Structures are given as structure tokens and as C-alpha cells.
Amino acid sequence: MAGRIIGCSWERIKKLAKGKGGGHYRSAISGRFVTARHGKASPRTTVRESSGKSGSSGPHYRSAISGRYVTTKHGKTSPNTTVRES
């Protein structure tokens, strides 16, 4: 499934796909990438992702509000404020 970046022009999407430009924020609600501006404006529902491989095993959930990892149970019961990381 091709993702769409919310609030972003096609030229900006192409730049982000090449790794240029910025911010690497993901919406906790849709799971899609959003612009850095939107990510900073909506800290309760977006997560800033770090670059590179995490090296972890299996999926984990992270709170969009605190940025901390949460239990799988909490992640599944709070889909609008958590992000599933594989």
C-alpha cells in the first residue's frame, strides 16, 4: 500500500523518499508520515522516529504523548495515541 504524507506536496514527498528534508514524524492515528511542521504542532498524536535500524526483535508500541515504550496491551487498546514499531 502506497502511503500518503499528510499536508505535503508531491515534490516534498519525493524529497522525503530520497532521505532529504525533514523531520521523520509519523501520525499515531493513521500510521503515515507527516511533515515536521505537523509533527511539532501535534505532539500528542505524532511520534518522531529515529533513523537507522533499531535492532529490536518483534513489534513494540510507543506512546505518542510521552515517547516512551508501552506494553502491547496498552498499545492495542490505545491506537490513536500509540505507534506500533516493527
C-alpha positions in Angstrom: 0.0 0.0 0.0 1.4 3.3 -1.0 1.4 5.7 1.9 0.5 9.4 1.6 2.1 12.1 3.6 -0.5 14.4 5.1 -0.2 18.1 4.3 2.6 17.6 1.8 3.1 18.3 -1.9 4.3 15.7 -4.4 7.7 17.3 -4.7 8.2 17.2 -0.9 7.2 13.5 -0.8 9.8 12.8 -3.5 12.4 14.6 -1.4 11.5 12.7 1.8 11.6 9.4 -0.1 15.2 10.2 -1.1 16.1 10.9 2.5 16.3 14.7 2.1 14.3 17.1 4.0 13.0 16.6 7.2 11.7 15.5 10.4 10.6 11.9 10.2 7.4 12.2 12.1 4.7 9.6 12.0 1.0 10.0 12.9 -0.2 7.7 15.7 -3.7 7.8 14.3 -3.0 6.9 10.6 0.5 5.5 10.8 1.5 7.7 7.9 4.4 10.0 7.7 3.6 13.7 8.3 5.5 16.9 7.8 7.9 18.1 10.5 5.7 21.1 10.9 2.6 19.0 11.6 4.6 16.7 13.9 5.7 19.6 16.0 2.2 21.1 16.1 0.6 17.8 17.2 2.9 16.3 19.7 0.2 14.2 21.4 -0.6 12.3 18.2 2.7 12.1 16.4 6.0 10.3 17.1 9.4 11.5 15.9 11.3 8.5 14.6 15.0 8.0 14.9 17.0 7.0 11.8 18.7 3.7 11.3 17.9 0.1 12.3 16.6 -0.4 15.8 17.8 -4.0 16.0 14.9 -5.0 18.2 13.0 -8.3 17.8 9.3 -8.1 17.1 6.8 -5.3 17.2 6.7 -2.8 20.1 4.4 0.1 20.9 5.5 3.6 21.8 3.3 6.4 23.2 2.9 9.4 21.0 2.4 11.5 24.2 5.4 10.6 26.2 7.6 9.0 23.6 8.2 6.0 25.9 7.6 2.4 25.1 4.4 0.9 26.4 3.1 -2.6 26.9 1.5 -4.4 24.0 -1.8 -4.4 25.8 -1.8 -0.6 26.2 -0.7 -0.2 22.6 -3.6 -2.3 21.3 -6.1 -0.5 23.5 -4.9 3.0 22.6 -4.4 3.0 18.8 -4.9 6.8 18.5 -2.0 7.7 20.9 0.4 4.9 20.3 2.6 3.8 17.3 3.4 0.2 16.5 7.1 -0.2 15.6 8.3 -3.3 13.9 
